């Protein structure tokens, strides 16, 4: 791709958007997007085109599942534990709902870490202790409780995440695509016959405000990450300066002592 002038990061974004749109908007999913089923073609107009191959494994998502999965992703990004538990009960996962943030966003349900920044050392230690207490029967029960649609989406999410890593992009891109299309998918919620046109417009306005909220959240996280990097770089330079100062002072004292 690089030899033909195609940006892997742009391919990653296009792929994340395509999979997100399939899941959250259309509810019709290519279920086997491994690297051999994704063709990147040079395109004189747009730089490249994505061609998805081999539609032997596809899944039509139930409309109720699609809408609830959209809500789940909004809750995951905001780390709304109550909403995650509520939707977990809908999916039939029950007490295992607490592990959904770990599976999809790499955070625990009680996590205070910023989105896409992973878990703190303490959170990892607590999670390891919790997972060690699980029995094999618990793990089997979790997977057996998952609806078929959820298993298909879980597989697609894992394959997409692997492709994004191979393309050298960050998980943030996938999360942002999921957030955008999850809220877009919610805006397509069928209106009841009694709902007025004003009510429908107001509903879509609410969706746009919620998406703006998520974009603002991501912008704040980027700013925090940038400030953290600046702080770390400054600390490293300061420590390097102290090391040089100590070395110079030690060398000077040795020279004086020899004299």
Rosetta silent file (secondary structure, phi, psi, omega in degrees, C-alpha in Angstrom):
SEQUENCE: XXXXXXXXXXXXXXXXXXXXXXXXXXXXXXXXXXXXXXXXXXXXXXXXXXXXXXXXXXXXXXXXXXXXXXXXXXXXXXXXXXXXXXXXXXXXXXXXXXXXXXXXXXXXXXXXXXXXXXXXXXXXXXXXXXXXXXXXXXXXXXXXXXXXXXXXXXXXXXXXXXXXXXXXXXXXXXXXXXXXXXXXXXXXXXXXXXXXXXXXXXXXXXXXXXXXXXXXXXXXXXXXXXXXXXXXXXXXXXXXXXXXXXXXXXXXXXXXXXX
SCORE:     score description
SCORE:     0.000 S_00000001
   1 L     0.000  -43.841 -179.767    0.000    0.000    0.000 S_00000001
   2 L   -63.689  -36.256 -179.759    2.783    2.405    0.892 S_00000001
   3 L   -66.032  -27.145  178.976    4.549    1.691   -2.410 S_00000001
   4 L   -97.818    9.105  176.570    1.410    2.733   -4.306 S_00000001
   5 L    79.929   17.974  179.544    0.921    5.843   -2.191 S_00000001
   6 L   -95.718  130.112 -178.950   -2.019    4.500   -0.179 S_00000001
   7 L   -80.771  118.490  177.616   -2.162    5.506    3.483 S_00000001
   8 H   -58.841  -34.527 -179.835   -2.691    2.476    5.764 S_00000001
   9 H   -66.490  -36.566  177.424   -4.296    4.740    8.392 S_00000001
  10 H   -69.748  -36.467  175.162   -6.889    5.930    5.846 S_00000001
  11 H   -62.990  -42.631  178.159   -7.578    2.329    4.867 S_00000001
  12 H   -58.520  -45.048  179.769   -8.039    1.546    8.554 S_00000001
  13 H   -63.614  -44.461 -179.827  -10.565    4.383    8.930 S_00000001
  14 H   -63.020  -39.545 -179.758  -12.495    3.330    5.822 S_00000001
  15 H   -68.157  -43.515  177.867  -12.614   -0.268    7.009 S_00000001
  16 H   -61.518  -41.402  179.002  -13.756    0.731   10.516 S_00000001
  17 H   -65.052  -41.131 -178.235  -16.470    2.950    9.006 S_00000001
  18 H   -63.840  -47.232 -179.697  -17.626    0.173    6.651 S_00000001
  19 H   -66.325  -41.166  179.493  -17.928   -2.447    9.397 S_00000001
  20 H   -61.977  -42.815  179.533  -19.561    0.052   11.773 S_00000001
  21 H   -64.542  -39.423  178.108  -22.138    1.039    9.153 S_00000001
  22 H   -60.439  -46.965 -174.786  -22.945   -2.613    8.468 S_00000001
  23 H   -71.482  -54.505 -167.384  -23.499   -3.391   12.151 S_00000001
  24 H   -87.614  -26.055 -175.291  -25.190   -0.280   13.482 S_00000001
  25 H  -103.346  -52.319 -174.911  -27.038    1.125   10.465 S_00000001
  26 H   -90.293  -25.211 -178.538  -27.922   -1.679    8.049 S_00000001
  27 L    65.609   27.096  177.123  -27.961   -4.611   10.448 S_00000001
  28 E  -133.607  117.159 -164.600  -26.463   -6.834    7.737 S_00000001
  29 E  -123.294  132.976  167.532  -22.964   -8.015    8.476 S_00000001
  30 E   -73.559  118.808 -171.700  -20.089   -9.673    6.641 S_00000001
  31 L   -96.110    9.693 -175.239  -19.060  -12.221    9.240 S_00000001
  32 L  -143.621   55.683 -175.881  -15.605  -13.241    7.991 S_00000001
  33 L   -86.938   62.763  170.905  -13.500  -10.128    7.398 S_00000001
  34 L   -81.817  167.583 -173.872  -10.049  -11.661    7.725 S_00000001
  35 H   -54.125  -32.181 -179.261   -7.211  -10.023    5.691 S_00000001
  36 H   -71.030  -12.961 -179.553   -7.764  -12.338    2.705 S_00000001
  37 H  -104.133   11.534  177.818  -11.324  -11.052    2.294 S_00000001
  38 E  -123.683  115.136 -179.713  -10.410   -7.369    2.109 S_00000001
  39 E  -106.667  128.224  177.847   -9.013   -6.080   -1.185 S_00000001
  40 E  -106.265  114.239 -176.417   -7.495   -2.581   -1.365 S_00000001
  41 E  -108.900  130.664  174.398   -7.527   -1.259   -4.943 S_00000001
  42 E   -59.071  137.946 -177.955   -5.719    1.894   -6.116 S_00000001
  43 E  -134.187  122.099 -177.644   -8.256    4.481   -7.249 S_00000001
  44 L   -63.154  -25.139 -176.511   -7.297    7.564   -9.247 S_00000001
  45 L   -88.289  -49.138 -173.788  -10.165    9.587   -7.810 S_00000001
  46 L  -107.206   -1.255 -177.334  -10.197    8.713   -4.117 S_00000001
  47 E    96.337  -43.072  177.924   -6.744    7.180   -3.682 S_00000001
  48 E  -164.068  162.575  173.047   -8.120    3.695   -3.052 S_00000001
  49 E  -129.609  145.065  175.051  -11.273    1.604   -2.938 S_00000001
  50 E   -96.351  131.999  176.247  -12.176   -1.167   -0.522 S_00000001
  51 E  -123.405  119.383  178.127  -13.580   -4.368   -1.988 S_00000001
  52 E   -92.096  131.418 -175.116  -15.004   -6.953    0.416 S_00000001
  53 L  -111.112  161.149  169.798  -14.774  -10.540   -0.826 S_00000001
  54 L    58.900   81.491  178.542  -16.437  -13.876   -0.025 S_00000001
  55 L   -92.317   37.138  179.328  -19.912  -13.244    1.395 S_00000001
  56 L   -72.132  -25.364  178.150  -20.350  -16.877    2.349 S_00000001
  57 L  -118.690  101.349  178.271  -20.764  -15.958    6.020 S_00000001
  58 E  -129.878  159.588 -178.607  -23.253  -13.137    6.508 S_00000001
  59 E  -141.841  126.042  172.557  -25.717  -12.335    9.250 S_00000001
  60 E   -90.199  117.615 -177.402  -28.943  -10.348    9.204 S_00000001
  61 L   -82.499  138.831  174.770  -29.286   -8.755   12.616 S_00000001
  62 L   -61.022  141.299 -175.678  -32.669   -8.580   14.298 S_00000001
  63 H   -61.326  -39.954  177.926  -33.898   -4.961   14.367 S_00000001
  64 H   -64.658  -38.899  177.441  -34.369   -4.977   18.144 S_00000001
  65 H   -63.583  -45.303 -179.035  -30.843   -6.364   18.532 S_00000001
  66 H   -56.730  -47.844 -177.826  -29.433   -3.659   16.235 S_00000001
  67 H   -65.547  -41.953 -179.875  -31.039   -0.840   18.220 S_00000001
  68 H   -70.770  -31.558  176.929  -30.025   -2.259   21.578 S_00000001
  69 H   -69.978  -34.264  173.588  -26.470   -2.869   20.374 S_00000001
  70 H   -60.154  -46.156  179.288  -26.343    0.798   19.307 S_00000001
  71 H   -64.130  -37.380  179.633  -27.396    1.770   22.824 S_00000001
  72 H   -60.594  -42.550 -177.246  -24.838   -0.613   24.299 S_00000001
  73 H   -70.338  -33.960  173.946  -21.999    1.083   22.454 S_00000001
  74 H   -62.630  -42.918  179.371  -23.081    4.517   23.568 S_00000001
  75 H   -65.969  -37.770  179.290  -23.109    3.197   27.153 S_00000001
  76 H   -64.282  -41.934 -178.181  -19.691    1.533   26.698 S_00000001
  77 H   -68.362  -38.596  178.050  -18.089    4.742   25.461 S_00000001
  78 H   -83.976   -7.361 -177.012  -19.603    6.753   28.316 S_00000001
  79 L    54.795   47.503  178.161  -18.921    3.844   30.720 S_00000001
  80 L   -85.005   94.275 -172.301  -22.517    4.003   31.955 S_00000001
  81 H   -62.317  -38.110 -179.549  -22.482    0.932   34.218 S_00000001
  82 H   -64.359  -43.791  179.727  -26.234    0.978   34.918 S_00000001
  83 H   -67.859  -37.985  178.188  -27.106    1.083   31.211 S_00000001
  84 H   -61.589  -44.655  178.922  -24.534   -1.627   30.436 S_00000001
  85 H   -64.319  -41.919  179.824  -26.094   -3.904   33.056 S_00000001
  86 H   -61.356  -45.566 -179.488  -29.597   -3.160   31.780 S_00000001
  87 H   -72.964  -31.777  175.467  -28.671   -3.988   28.188 S_00000001
  88 H   -61.520  -38.349  176.493  -26.670   -7.011   29.325 S_00000001
  89 H   -63.825  -37.993  178.226  -29.860   -8.360   30.882 S_00000001
  90 H   -63.157  -41.945 -179.138  -31.615   -7.823   27.537 S_00000001
  91 L   -76.056   -4.572  178.191  -28.909   -9.798   25.730 S_00000001
  92 L    83.027   15.901 -176.834  -29.272  -12.576   28.301 S_00000001
  93 L   -87.424  -29.209  177.501  -25.776  -12.152   29.711 S_00000001
  94 H    62.134 -125.558 -174.835  -26.874  -11.192   33.220 S_00000001
  95 H   -65.055  -18.160 -179.844  -24.049  -10.951   35.745 S_00000001
  96 H   -79.986   -1.745  179.006  -21.441  -11.293   33.002 S_00000001
  97 H   -58.846  -27.644 -178.030  -22.418   -7.847   31.656 S_00000001
  98 H   -63.687  -17.382 -179.769  -19.654   -6.374   33.810 S_00000001
  99 H   -94.047   -3.123  179.008  -17.102   -7.873   31.412 S_00000001
 100 H   -61.796  -43.026  176.330  -18.491   -6.200   28.268 S_00000001
 101 H   -60.868  -35.269  178.832  -16.332   -3.062   28.714 S_00000001
 102 H   -65.301  -43.752 -177.112  -13.246   -5.283   29.052 S_00000001
 103 H   -66.133  -44.045 -171.320  -14.088   -7.190   25.871 S_00000001
 104 H   -96.519  -34.062 -174.216  -14.910   -4.179   23.700 S_00000001
 105 H  -121.573   -2.760  178.418  -13.020   -1.168   25.112 S_00000001
 106 L    73.155   20.791  176.105  -10.284   -2.628   27.305 S_00000001
 107 L  -123.134  156.069  172.418  -11.657   -1.026   30.473 S_00000001
 108 L   -83.909  166.039 -177.072  -13.353   -2.485   33.513 S_00000001
 109 L   -69.615  -21.128  176.541  -16.890   -1.432   34.338 S_00000001
 110 L  -100.408    8.794 -171.748  -15.563    0.539   37.344 S_00000001
 111 L   -63.332  142.460  173.720  -12.617    1.945   35.390 S_00000001
 112 L  -107.010    1.029 -178.686  -11.560    5.566   35.808 S_00000001
 113 L   -71.926  150.133  177.691   -9.077    5.339   32.946 S_00000001
 114 L   -67.362  149.395  179.818   -9.604    7.451   29.850 S_00000001
 115 L   -59.412  138.704  179.808  -11.138    5.734   26.864 S_00000001
 116 L    70.281    7.375  177.455   -8.591    3.984   24.586 S_00000001
 117 L  -102.493    0.748  178.583   -5.898    4.399   27.270 S_00000001
 118 L    78.486 -166.053 -178.065   -6.353    0.912   28.724 S_00000001
 119 L  -102.627  154.733  174.154   -6.425    0.016   32.393 S_00000001
 120 L   -74.491  167.818  179.238   -4.260    1.209   35.236 S_00000001
 121 H   -60.192  -42.341 -179.929   -1.915   -1.237   36.972 S_00000001
 122 H   -63.703  -41.685  179.581   -4.286   -1.451   39.932 S_00000001
 123 H   -64.619  -38.804  177.660   -7.279   -2.148   37.675 S_00000001
 124 H   -64.249  -41.971  179.555   -5.359   -4.909   35.897 S_00000001
 125 H   -64.052  -43.094  179.478   -4.422   -6.507   39.212 S_00000001
 126 H   -65.558  -39.359  179.437   -8.019   -6.376   40.459 S_00000001
 127 H   -66.283  -41.641  178.320   -9.311   -7.814   37.178 S_00000001
 128 H   -60.016  -42.066  177.978   -6.775  -10.671   37.274 S_00000001
 129 H   -63.045  -41.549 -178.632   -7.886  -11.574   40.797 S_00000001
 130 H   -66.492  -42.434 -178.313  -11.520  -11.500   39.726 S_00000001
 131 H   -68.785  -33.333  179.078  -10.932  -13.628   36.628 S_00000001
 132 H   -65.062  -24.642 -179.399   -8.929  -16.207   38.607 S_00000001
 133 L   -80.689  -10.929  179.427  -11.983  -16.744   40.792 S_00000001
 134 L   -76.534  143.609  176.022  -14.086  -17.743   37.765 S_00000001
 135 L   -95.898  164.814  177.569  -14.625  -21.418   37.103 S_00000001
 136 H   -60.032  -33.700  178.374  -14.643  -23.095   33.712 S_00000001
 137 H   -63.560  -33.741  178.523  -18.406  -23.533   34.163 S_00000001
 138 H   -66.666  -43.280 -179.350  -18.742  -19.733   34.453 S_00000001
 139 H   -65.591  -43.464  178.489  -16.890  -19.162   31.184 S_00000001
 140 H   -62.704  -40.970  179.954  -18.963  -21.825   29.395 S_00000001
 141 H   -63.301  -38.402  179.488  -22.150  -20.327   30.813 S_00000001
 142 H   -61.404  -51.334 -177.114  -21.145  -16.881   29.538 S_00000001
 143 H   -69.015  -32.840  178.606  -20.604  -18.006   25.945 S_00000001
 144 H   -70.412  -25.168 -178.859  -23.687  -20.217   25.949 S_00000001
 145 H   -81.574  -13.190 -177.254  -25.821  -17.272   27.081 S_00000001
 146 L   -72.261  133.008  173.664  -24.765  -15.079   24.145 S_00000001
 147 L   -64.170  156.801 -179.919  -27.362  -14.649   21.356 S_00000001
 148 H   -57.751  -40.998  179.919  -26.254  -15.769   17.873 S_00000001
 149 H   -60.779  -38.411 -177.915  -26.209  -12.154   16.664 S_00000001
 150 H   -66.886  -39.927  178.636  -23.897  -11.202   19.518 S_00000001
 151 H   -62.557  -42.320  179.321  -21.444  -13.979   18.682 S_00000001
 152 H   -62.719  -45.702  179.870  -21.344  -12.847   15.037 S_00000001
 153 H   -66.367  -37.971  179.360  -20.737   -9.224   15.992 S_00000001
 154 H   -62.662  -40.947  177.856  -18.119  -10.263   18.549 S_00000001
 155 H   -65.392  -44.526  179.890  -16.227  -12.188   15.859 S_00000001
 156 H   -62.158  -40.029  179.230  -16.430   -9.253   13.430 S_00000001
 157 H   -63.179  -42.652  179.272  -15.183   -6.884   16.134 S_00000001
 158 H   -64.644  -41.172  178.797  -12.190   -9.112   16.860 S_00000001
 159 H   -66.833  -41.532  178.849  -11.261   -9.406   13.175 S_00000001
 160 H   -63.096  -43.205  179.896  -11.620   -5.646   12.657 S_00000001
 161 H   -61.167  -40.965  178.730   -9.452   -4.928   15.695 S_00000001
 162 H   -63.611  -42.315  179.461   -6.770   -7.276   14.367 S_00000001
 163 H   -64.443  -41.083 -179.610   -6.810   -5.597   10.945 S_00000001
 164 H   -63.548  -40.311  177.809   -6.549   -2.129   12.481 S_00000001
 165 H   -64.017  -43.112  179.961   -3.522   -3.209   14.524 S_00000001
 166 H   -62.876  -31.112 -179.937   -1.877   -4.697   11.418 S_00000001
 167 L   -83.259   -0.631  175.691   -2.446   -1.382    9.600 S_00000001
 168 L    79.030   16.651  179.662   -0.660    0.450   12.399 S_00000001
 169 L   -95.523  168.703 -178.988   -3.688    2.471   13.540 S_00000001
 170 L   -94.796  160.668  178.846   -4.924    3.021   17.093 S_00000001
 171 H   -64.687  -23.440 -179.195   -8.019    1.549   18.709 S_00000001
 172 H   -55.595  -38.183 -179.751   -9.353    5.101   19.048 S_00000001
 173 H   -61.251  -43.237  178.266  -10.241    5.090   15.342 S_00000001
 174 H   -64.683  -43.205 -179.167  -12.418    2.019   15.762 S_00000001
 175 H   -63.054  -40.811 -179.831  -14.081    3.453   18.874 S_00000001
 176 H   -67.018  -39.815  177.300  -14.861    6.745   17.134 S_00000001
 177 H   -64.012  -42.997  178.330  -16.347    4.932   14.122 S_00000001
 178 H   -61.367  -43.166 -179.454  -18.466    2.775   16.422 S_00000001
 179 H   -62.032  -45.964 -177.417  -19.666    5.871   18.319 S_00000001
 180 H   -62.435  -47.644 -175.376  -20.586    7.733   15.128 S_00000001
 181 H   -80.506  -24.665  174.887  -22.496    4.904   13.502 S_00000001
 182 H   -64.549  -43.636  178.913  -24.105    3.677   16.728 S_00000001
 183 H   -72.585  -33.436  173.781  -25.758    7.072   17.169 S_00000001
 184 H   -62.749  -42.103  178.718  -26.580    7.203   13.463 S_00000001
 185 H   -63.020  -35.866  177.245  -28.210    3.807   13.847 S_00000001
 186 H   -67.142  -31.743 -179.653  -30.278    5.072   16.772 S_00000001
 187 H   -68.763  -14.949  179.319  -31.514    7.978   14.642 S_00000001
 188 L   -92.306    9.052 -179.745  -33.084    5.406   12.290 S_00000001
 189 L   -55.361  127.339 -178.359  -35.311    4.095   15.072 S_00000001
 190 L   -58.761  135.483  178.524  -38.749    3.428   13.546 S_00000001
 191 L   -85.943  141.019  176.022  -41.281    6.067   14.528 S_00000001
 192 L   -71.488  159.174 -177.797  -44.608    4.991   15.939 S_00000001
 193 L   -63.184  -25.870 -177.681  -47.715    5.943   13.985 S_00000001
 194 L   -86.708   -6.882 -176.411  -48.758    8.363   16.702 S_00000001
 195 L   -78.829  133.678 -178.557  -45.456   10.249   16.728 S_00000001
 196 L   -79.574  165.358  177.367  -45.605   13.691   15.157 S_00000001
 197 H   -63.376  -36.116  178.694  -43.150   15.077   12.631 S_00000001
 198 H   -64.210  -40.665  178.475  -41.956   17.535   15.286 S_00000001
 199 H   -62.113  -39.925  179.688  -41.311   14.631   17.650 S_00000001
 200 H   -65.498  -41.984  178.588  -39.249   12.840   14.991 S_00000001
 201 H   -63.961  -41.762  179.735  -37.184   15.964   14.316 S_00000001
 202 H   -63.583  -39.494  178.853  -36.637   16.451   18.068 S_00000001
 203 H   -61.573  -45.285 -179.869  -35.528   12.809   18.412 S_00000001
 204 H   -68.436  -32.722  176.369  -32.925   13.224   15.662 S_00000001
 205 H   -64.256  -40.818  177.316  -31.787   16.507   17.200 S_00000001
 206 H   -60.983  -41.372  179.599  -31.185   14.680   20.483 S_00000001
 207 H   -61.959  -42.985  179.879  -29.124   12.069   18.644 S_00000001
 208 H   -64.341  -38.048  177.730  -26.950   14.781   17.057 S_00000001
 209 H   -64.967  -41.723  179.456  -26.393   16.404   20.464 S_00000001
 210 H   -64.637  -38.571  178.108  -25.376   13.048   21.939 S_00000001
 211 H   -67.485  -39.795  176.516  -22.938   12.470   19.074 S_00000001
 212 H   -60.692  -38.514  177.301  -21.502   15.968   19.569 S_00000001
 213 H   -60.472  -43.926  179.781  -21.079   15.062   23.242 S_00000001
 214 H   -67.541  -39.336  177.794  -19.105   11.946   22.297 S_00000001
 215 H   -63.349  -39.513  177.839  -16.948   13.883   19.817 S_00000001
 216 H   -64.217  -38.773  177.253  -16.238   16.434   22.542 S_00000001
 217 H   -60.392  -45.403  179.597  -15.322   13.580   24.873 S_00000001
 218 H   -64.638  -38.387  178.738  -12.828   12.223   22.332 S_00000001
 219 H   -63.562  -41.279  177.831  -11.377   15.709   21.802 S_00000001
 220 H   -64.696  -38.966  178.662  -10.863   16.096   25.548 S_00000001
 221 H   -65.290  -38.961  176.934   -9.223   12.676   25.709 S_00000001
 222 H   -62.625  -42.099  179.905   -6.882   13.675   22.878 S_00000001
 223 H   -64.048  -43.221  178.721   -5.992   16.877   24.732 S_00000001
 224 H   -62.840  -40.176  178.853   -5.345   14.959   27.956 S_00000001
 225 H   -64.358  -42.899  179.788   -3.192   12.465   26.055 S_00000001
 226 H   -62.942  -45.286  179.539   -1.224   15.297   24.410 S_00000001
 227 H   -64.244  -38.151  177.524   -0.701   17.042   27.751 S_00000001
 228 H   -63.378  -40.529  178.766    0.349   13.741   29.315 S_00000001
 229 H   -65.290  -40.531  178.348    2.905   13.184   26.537 S_00000001
 230 H   -63.467  -43.887  179.763    4.244   16.730   26.979 S_00000001
 231 H   -62.993  -42.302  179.803    4.495   16.218   30.728 S_00000001
 232 H   -65.371  -42.474  179.474    6.271   12.903   30.298 S_00000001
 233 H   -63.756  -40.358  178.997    8.703   14.367   27.747 S_00000001
 234 H   -64.621  -42.308  179.235    9.420   17.327   30.056 S_00000001
 235 H   -63.231  -40.099  179.763   10.016   14.991   32.991 S_00000001
 236 H   -65.266  -41.586  178.973   12.391   12.880   30.891 S_00000001
 237 H   -65.322  -39.540  179.822   14.352   15.966   29.785 S_00000001
 238 H   -65.429  -42.781  178.367   14.508   17.230   33.371 S_00000001
 239 H   -63.343  -38.155  177.592   15.749   13.854   34.640 S_00000001
 240 H   -64.170  -41.151  178.053   18.336   13.817   31.851 S_00000001
 241 H   -62.453  -42.953  178.793   19.471   17.308   32.878 S_00000001
 242 H   -62.424  -39.920  179.229   19.757   16.190   36.528 S_00000001
 243 H   -61.994  -43.346  178.512   21.813   13.173   35.463 S_00000001
 244 H   -64.924  -40.021 -179.959   24.200   15.403   33.521 S_00000001
 245 H   -64.568  -42.535  178.826   24.410   17.828   36.441 S_00000001
 246 H   -63.456  -40.903  179.826   25.177   14.999   38.886 S_00000001
 247 H   -63.584  -43.673 -179.788   27.820   13.620   36.515 S_00000001
 248 H   -64.538  -41.510 -179.871   29.418   17.047   36.117 S_00000001
 249 H   -65.505  -42.361  179.180   29.369   17.637   39.882 S_00000001
 250 H   -64.112  -42.972  179.815   30.848   14.195   40.600 S_00000001
 251 H   -63.876  -39.443 -179.789   33.563   14.694   37.974 S_00000001
 252 H   -65.150  -44.695  179.974   34.409   18.112   39.403 S_00000001
 253 H   -62.930  -39.163  178.435   34.674   16.772   42.954 S_00000001
 254 H   -63.605  -40.918  179.832   36.915   13.936   41.761 S_00000001
 255 H   -63.832  -42.000  178.258   39.160   16.443   39.967 S_00000001
 256 H   -64.079  -40.547 -178.375   39.418   18.642   43.063 S_00000001
 257 H   -63.821  -40.629  179.604   40.166   15.636   45.230 S_00000001
 258 H   -65.997  -34.853  177.861   43.004   14.518   42.912 S_00000001
 259 L   -67.134    0.000    0.000   44.486   18.000   43.024 S_00000001
